Amino acid sequence: MQSSLISKIEKARIYAEELERFQVLSLRCDVRGDSTTHTAELGPDGWDCDCYFFQDAKTCSHTMALERVLDQMLPERYRPAVPSAQ
């Protein structure tokens, strides 16, 4: 293997361990719920989800789950109010 590729692989490993290096700015994700699949998105205006609950509450189990999964990779204004206990 080329030494330059080996160094890139090592650098990727280091980056992957330091989640504070990442900031998710936009995302579109299908979340398979118990009864159906919903599309949740993070964009410039914040979270959105196509489920009925989100339309009224502006939050839902789908977006809250993504907040927990992405945690420190989200801009602070989109992080969960209560940190996840992992």
C-alpha positions as MATLAB code, in Angstrom:
seq = 'MQSSLISKIEKARIYAEELERFQVLSLRCDVRGDSTTHTAELGPDGWDCDCYFFQDAKTCSHTMALERVLDQMLPERYRPAVPSAQ';
ca = [
       0.000    0.000    0.000;
       1.280    3.481   -0.767;
       2.639    5.331    2.246;
       0.505    8.381    1.400;
      -2.652    6.235    1.511;
      -1.550    4.656    4.786;
      -1.091    8.102    6.327;
      -4.566    9.154    5.097;
      -6.111    6.051    6.667;
      -4.380    6.831    9.965;
      -5.510   10.448    9.810;
      -9.099    9.302    9.156;
      -8.941    7.041   12.216;
      -7.790    9.949   14.384;
     -10.487   12.255   13.005;
     -13.171    9.632   13.608;
     -12.195    9.458   17.283;
     -12.430   13.247   17.694;
     -16.096   13.969   17.025;
     -15.682   17.628   17.984;
     -13.976   18.083   14.605;
     -17.292   17.472   12.834;
     -20.343   19.666   12.525;
     -23.378   18.400   10.636;
     -24.895   21.378    8.802;
     -27.568   19.577    6.806;
     -28.974   16.082    6.796;
     -31.912   14.145    5.383;
     -32.585   10.797    6.955;
     -35.280    8.134    6.876;
     -36.154    6.897   10.354;
     -37.952    3.551   10.522;
     -40.489    3.812   13.306;
     -42.617    1.078   14.826;
     -45.469    1.669   12.392;
     -43.992    3.541    9.423;
     -40.895    5.289    8.086;
     -40.570    9.063    8.432;
     -38.162   11.507    6.835;
     -36.400   13.843    9.255;
     -34.233   16.714    8.046;
     -31.804   19.211    9.498;
     -31.342   22.360    7.456;
     -30.536   26.048    7.922;
     -33.829   26.609    9.771;
     -33.439   23.628   12.106;
     -35.223   20.300   12.305;
     -38.190   19.134   10.250;
     -40.012   15.806   10.117;
     -42.939   14.588    8.054;
     -44.689   12.942   11.030;
     -47.932   14.398   12.378;
     -46.563   15.046   15.872;
     -43.775   17.277   14.565;
     -46.233   19.510   12.699;
     -47.758   20.634   16.024;
     -44.910   20.251   18.516;
     -41.899   21.166   16.297;
     -40.118   18.152   17.782;
     -40.737   14.413   17.708;
     -39.185   11.087   18.608;
     -37.502   10.950   15.185;
     -35.665   14.286   15.503;
     -34.885   13.669   19.186;
     -33.350   10.296   18.303;
     -31.184   11.936   15.633;
     -30.078   14.580   18.147;
     -28.887   11.785   20.411;
     -27.157    9.882   17.606;
     -25.365   12.953   16.248;
     -24.838   14.654   19.642;
     -21.528   16.579   19.530;
     -21.479   16.721   15.726;
     -24.474   19.087   15.696;
     -24.165   22.854   15.978;
     -24.881   23.693   19.615;
     -28.280   25.262   18.860;
     -29.508   21.891   17.513;
     -28.147   19.684   20.290;
     -30.478   18.065   22.815;
     -31.335   20.237   25.809;
     -30.594   17.272   28.068;
     -27.343   15.462   27.175;
     -27.716   11.772   26.432;
     -26.416    9.373   29.060;
     -24.372    6.858   27.083;
];
